Amino acid sequence: MTLDVSALIGAYPFREIPHPDPDTLVHVLDREEIAEAWVGHIPTAFHRDPHCGNRALYQAIATHRGRLHAAAVVRPDWPSWRTELARAMDAGAQAIRAYPTHWGLGPESLPLNELAAACAEQSLPLLLTVRFEDGRQRHRLDVAGDLPAATVRGVARAGTGARIVVVAAGRSFIEETHWGLTPVERSRVWYDTSWIWGPPEDDFAHLMRAIGPERFLYGAGWPLRLAQVTRANLALLPGELAGLQLADASDWKTGI
């Protein structure tokens, strides 16, 4: 695997997390034999205006250009969001992150669909995060809740042509989304692997059989998830699935 699509840096507001810095992330990528990563900035998900958080992200990863690529946040219901998208392009962002539940945007959100269309125009994938933490661990002040599958289906059905990457989804969410879309709509949606359980539930193997590895991208979710989980799940696949190749987003460059 050459690209991790769900890496993060920055502090999490509800608990301490170890080593949320870009230098440590690069060491983790080396250990896991991952060449590059799309990197999001955790605090920006909780900001009303993402501008300052995006600026902090660009500055933090500047010394690792070529390995760490910004996944900037653009909030489509905020004034001048197209300007923020243009800034992300100028800064070399390779993906755009959006947090609909944190912003109160539902499945029929026109601003979210407008953002997807703008991402499609620039050949930037749109990352939608289901959760940062399991609901059983969540702080009582963290009231955003999980992203509904209906929101992902709504964006996929809008016909914008955007490439949608769903981050931190489990088996039930993935199946509810995938089987609720037409084949054409499914072809524009991918899922990262950071929240899919392996043995003994074997959700990972089930999804590889039922949906196929071409809809899945390598994601570790560091530092909120253990980076070894995906590689372990791949190693523990049963014999008939051994050696399968996940999809690779490393060639999703702006302008393609």
matplotlib code that plots the C-alpha trace (Angstrom):
import matplotlib.pyplot as plt

x = [0.0, 1.4, -1.1, -2.9, -6.1, -7.2, -4.2, -4.6, -2.5, -3.4, -5.0, -8.3, -10.5, -12.0, -9.1, -5.3, -4.0, -0.3, 2.0, -0.4, 2.4, 3.6, 7.1, 5.6, 3.2, 6.1, 7.8, 4.5, 4.3, 7.8, 7.1, 3.9, 5.7, 3.3, 4.8, 2.4, -0.7, -3.5, -3.4, -6.4, -6.2, -8.3, -9.0, -10.4, -13.4, -14.6, -14.0, -16.8, -14.5, -11.8, -9.5, -7.0, -7.0, -6.2, -3.3, -2.0, -2.2, -0.2, 2.5, 2.8, 3.3, 5.5, 8.7, 7.4, 6.2, 6.1, 5.0, 2.3, -0.5, -3.1, -6.7, -8.1, -11.5, -14.0, -17.3, -19.8, -22.4, -19.8, -19.2, -16.5, -16.1, -15.0, -12.1, -11.1, -11.2, -9.0, -6.6, -6.5, -5.7, -2.9, -1.5, -1.3, -4.2, -5.0, -8.3, -11.0, -12.6, -16.1, -17.9, -21.7, -22.9, -20.7, -22.2, -25.8, -25.9, -28.3, -28.9, -30.6, -28.0, -27.6, -24.4, -22.8, -23.8, -22.4, -19.1, -19.0, -19.6, -16.7, -14.4, -15.3, -14.4, -11.0, -10.5, -10.3, -11.8, -14.3, -13.7, -16.7, -15.8, -18.3, -16.8, -13.7, -14.6, -16.9, -20.1, -19.5, -16.3, -17.6, -17.5, -20.9, -20.0, -19.3, -22.8, -22.3, -23.1, -22.1, -22.5, -25.7, -25.4, -28.2, -25.9, -23.3, -26.1, -27.5, -24.1, -23.6, -27.0, -26.6, -24.7, -21.9, -19.2, -17.3, -15.1, -16.4, -14.2, -16.0, -13.6, -14.1, -17.1, -17.8, -19.5, -23.1, -22.6, -20.7, -23.4, -26.2, -24.5, -23.3, -26.4, -28.6, -26.9, -27.0, -23.9, -23.0, -23.4, -21.3, -18.5, -17.9, -17.7, -14.8, -14.3, -11.2, -10.3, -9.5, -12.8, -13.5, -13.2, -11.2, -11.3, -13.2, -16.1, -14.4, -16.2, -13.1, -13.2, -16.9, -16.8, -13.9, -16.0, -19.4, -18.3, -14.8, -11.4, -11.7, -14.1, -11.6, -8.7, -5.9, -6.6, -5.0, -6.7, -3.6, -3.5, -7.1, -6.7, -3.9, -2.0, -1.4, -5.1, -5.4, -2.2, -3.1, -6.6, -4.9, -2.5, -5.3, -7.5, -8.4, -6.6, -8.9, -8.5, -4.8, -2.8, -5.7, -5.0, -7.0, -7.7, -5.0, -5.7, -2.0, -2.7, -5.7, -3.8, -5.4, -6.1, -6.7]
y = [0.0, 3.4, 5.8, 6.1, 8.2, 8.7, 10.0, 12.8, 15.3, 17.7, 17.6, 15.9, 18.2, 15.4, 13.3, 13.1, 11.2, 10.1, 11.7, 13.6, 15.3, 15.0, 13.8, 10.8, 10.2, 9.9, 7.3, 5.4, 5.4, 4.1, 1.3, 0.3, 0.7, 3.4, 5.9, 8.8, 10.0, 12.4, 14.3, 15.9, 18.3, 17.1, 20.5, 22.0, 19.6, 21.5, 25.0, 27.0, 28.6, 26.2, 28.8, 29.0, 25.3, 24.7, 27.2, 25.4, 22.1, 23.5, 24.8, 21.6, 19.3, 21.7, 20.0, 16.6, 17.8, 14.8, 12.4, 14.2, 15.8, 18.1, 17.0, 20.5, 21.2, 23.2, 24.2, 24.8, 26.6, 29.2, 32.5, 32.5, 28.7, 28.8, 31.0, 28.5, 25.8, 27.9, 28.4, 24.6, 24.1, 26.7, 24.9, 21.6, 19.9, 16.5, 15.9, 17.9, 16.9, 17.8, 17.1, 17.4, 16.3, 18.8, 21.5, 20.4, 19.4, 16.6, 14.1, 16.6, 19.4, 21.6, 23.2, 19.7, 18.8, 22.1, 21.3, 17.8, 19.5, 21.9, 19.1, 17.2, 20.2, 20.3, 16.5, 16.5, 13.6, 14.5, 12.8, 12.2, 11.0, 8.7, 9.1, 9.9, 7.6, 4.8, 6.2, 4.3, 6.3, 9.6, 12.6, 14.0, 17.3, 15.7, 15.9, 15.7, 12.0, 9.6, 10.5, 8.9, 6.6, 8.5, 11.6, 9.7, 8.2, 11.7, 13.1, 10.0, 10.4, 14.1, 13.3, 15.7, 13.3, 13.7, 10.9, 10.2, 8.6, 7.5, 7.4, 5.4, 3.3, -0.2, -3.1, -2.1, 1.4, 0.3, -2.3, 0.2, 2.7, 0.4, -1.7, 1.4, 2.8, 2.0, 0.4, 3.8, 5.6, 2.9, 3.4, 6.9, 5.8, 4.3, 3.3, 3.4, 0.3, 1.9, 0.9, -2.6, -5.4, -8.5, -11.8, -13.2, -11.2, -11.4, -8.3, -7.4, -10.8, -10.6, -7.2, -8.2, -11.1, -9.3, -5.9, -6.4, -4.8, -2.3, -0.2, 0.0, 2.2, 1.7, 3.8, 3.6, 6.5, 7.3, 8.6, 7.8, 4.2, 1.7, 1.9, -1.9, -2.9, -2.8, -4.6, -7.2, -7.7, -8.1, -10.7, -12.6, -13.0, -16.6, -18.5, -17.7, -14.0, -14.0, -11.4, -9.3, -5.7, -2.8, 0.2, 2.8, 6.5, 7.6, 8.6, 10.8, 14.0, 17.4, 18.1, 14.4]
z = [0.0, -0.9, 0.7, 4.0, 3.4, 7.1, 9.0, 11.5, 13.5, 16.3, 19.7, 20.4, 22.6, 24.7, 25.8, 25.6, 22.6, 22.3, 19.8, 17.5, 15.7, 12.1, 13.0, 14.8, 12.0, 9.5, 11.8, 11.9, 8.1, 7.9, 10.3, 8.4, 5.1, 3.8, 1.5, 1.8, 3.7, 3.4, 6.7, 8.5, 11.4, 14.4, 16.0, 12.8, 12.9, 16.0, 14.7, 13.3, 10.7, 9.5, 8.1, 11.0, 11.5, 7.9, 8.1, 11.1, 9.2, 6.2, 8.5, 10.5, 7.5, 5.5, 6.5, 5.2, 1.8, -0.5, 2.2, 4.1, 2.0, 3.4, 3.6, 4.3, 5.9, 3.8, 5.4, 2.6, 4.8, 5.9, 4.2, 1.5, 1.5, -2.1, -1.1, 1.5, -1.2, -3.4, -0.6, -0.1, -3.8, -3.6, -0.5, -2.4, -0.6, -2.2, -0.5, 1.3, 4.6, 5.6, 8.9, 8.2, 11.7, 13.4, 11.2, 11.4, 7.7, 7.0, 4.1, 1.9, 2.4, -0.7, 0.6, 1.0, -2.5, -3.8, -2.0, -3.6, -7.1, -6.4, -5.4, -8.5, -10.7, -9.1, -9.0, -5.2, -3.3, -0.5, 2.8, 5.1, 8.6, 10.4, 13.9, 15.8, 18.8, 19.6, 21.1, 24.3, 24.9, 23.8, 26.1, 27.2, 25.6, 22.2, 20.9, 17.1, 16.9, 14.1, 10.4, 9.0, 6.1, 4.5, 4.2, 2.2, 0.0, -0.6, -1.8, -4.0, -5.5, -6.3, -9.5, -8.9, -10.1, -6.8, -5.5, -2.0, 0.6, 3.8, 6.8, 10.0, 8.9, 10.2, 8.4, 9.0, 7.8, 4.7, 3.8, 4.4, 2.2, -0.6, -1.1, -1.0, -4.1, -7.8, -9.4, -11.0, -7.7, -5.9, -8.3, -6.8, -3.2, -1.3, 2.3, 4.4, 6.5, 9.9, 11.6, 10.1, 12.6, 11.7, 13.6, 15.4, 13.8, 10.4, 9.1, 7.0, 5.2, 4.7, 3.1, 0.8, -0.4, -0.6, -2.0, -3.2, -2.4, -5.2, -3.0, 0.0, 0.6, 3.2, 6.3, 9.7, 11.5, 13.5, 16.2, 17.3, 16.0, 16.2, 12.9, 12.9, 12.7, 8.9, 8.2, 10.7, 9.1, 5.7, 7.2, 8.8, 5.8, 5.0, 2.3, -0.7, 0.0, 0.8, -1.2, -2.4, -3.3, -1.9, -4.1, -4.2, -4.2, -4.7, -8.3, -7.4, -8.1, -8.6, -12.2, -13.3]

ax = plt.figure().add_subplot(projection="3d")
ax.plot(x, y, z, "-o")
ax.set_aspect("equal")
plt.show()
